[in-house]
């Protein structure tokens, strides 16, 4: 039973790693360039090679250790329900799939979903070995999914080791029934103790403690497995850092926030005012071609840690994001009459922090790296259910989407910080506001003058 649990936990670790690689790779691929690859005669073109090289850099960075990435590729659906290859990172040979070649799936449930990121729920086995795959959508500049990036991890080594341990344990149990009590006790110390230690260690990793390491004290199968799982934990620790940087795994606090004070009757609902801040990092993607992936991931991790700290220091809570943006909600956890001011103070702190980060990084860029921020205040529905009152996700999403629209309007105008009229009306002239001459939205906009911050 312990080995079965260890086997399941090891599978979840592999699943977590391949999923993390897929979702961290997708934002690095230009959906517009992928969309432009339409004809098989573009296979090997400069545009094709540019996208292929980006995939290869991810593959080469993850091709060592106990769980190497074997294949990474881009596929897209056809109108007849089939899927075709667009770009394959493989070099020439029978493993490489050409542009336009049909993807072969043994079962329909193996096909990815264009709009969702997911990892397979079980191993797949073919003539090349044992695999676990994950897929994540690639979006164009309009935010529409146009293809998916697929990642295949070769999991045969860990699976073989776990199978060998299971067989060895069954044999040991059979022998123990035939031997004397002394021999059974000796086998128990020889097999059960390291197995228990391994199971406890894998459970610890399964809880998210990726810094934990297992002491390798032997060269037998348990030692090999301990070494392999330690390597797996090191890789997952790196992926966990990247996951924090891309904010793909930050849980939505708005959906879990509790209503403070006296709560209405269970089952009732009411409205609460919230303010959504969307801060989009612009111009950063150009650094991917100048710096290595390790350096880019480190900078993103430092950037997001700094931005998230600014949000939390001003009483905001984090909302999910699928790109290089930070989304914060003010007034989510309790009624906040100063939420508009807190949101703008957060935006100013974020702008100041980015200026200091860019100065510390000392990186030359062809075009400026900047934050475009939009803020909107609206109403969200609160569903009362006893101790766990919740903000309605759809109503929160509507306020966030309005802030995203404000960001898109403000960017070509070089506003850097644009707010809606519903946010402005409660500021009581706290900040210098200027009306925006823009009629594409059905509400008024104001830009907040950005004070010049001194970089320390």
Buried (B, 14 or more C-beta within 10 A) or exposed (E): EBBEEBBEBBBBBBBBBBBBBBBBBBBBBBBEBBBBBEEEEBBEBEBBEEBBEBBBBBBEBBEEBBBBBBBBBBBBBEEEEEBBBBBBBBEEEEEBBEBBBEBEEEEEEEBBEBEEBBBBEEBBEEEEBBBBBBBBBBBBEEEEBBBBBBBBBBBBBBBEBBEEBBEBBEEBEEEBEEEEEEEBEEBEEEBEEBBEBBBEBBEBBBEEEBEBBBEBEEEEBBBBBBBBBBBBBBBBBBBBBBBBBBBBBBEBBBBBBBBEEEBEEEEEEEEBBBBBBBBBBBBBBBBBEEBEBEBBBBBBBBBBEBBBEBBEEBBBBBBBBBEBBBBBBBBBBEEBEBBBBBBBBBBBBBBBBBBBBBEEBEBEEEEEBBBBBBBBBBEBBBBBEEEEBBBBBEBBBBBBEBBBBBBBBBBEBEBBBBBBBBBBEBBEEBBEBEEBEBEEBEEBBBBBEBEEBEEE
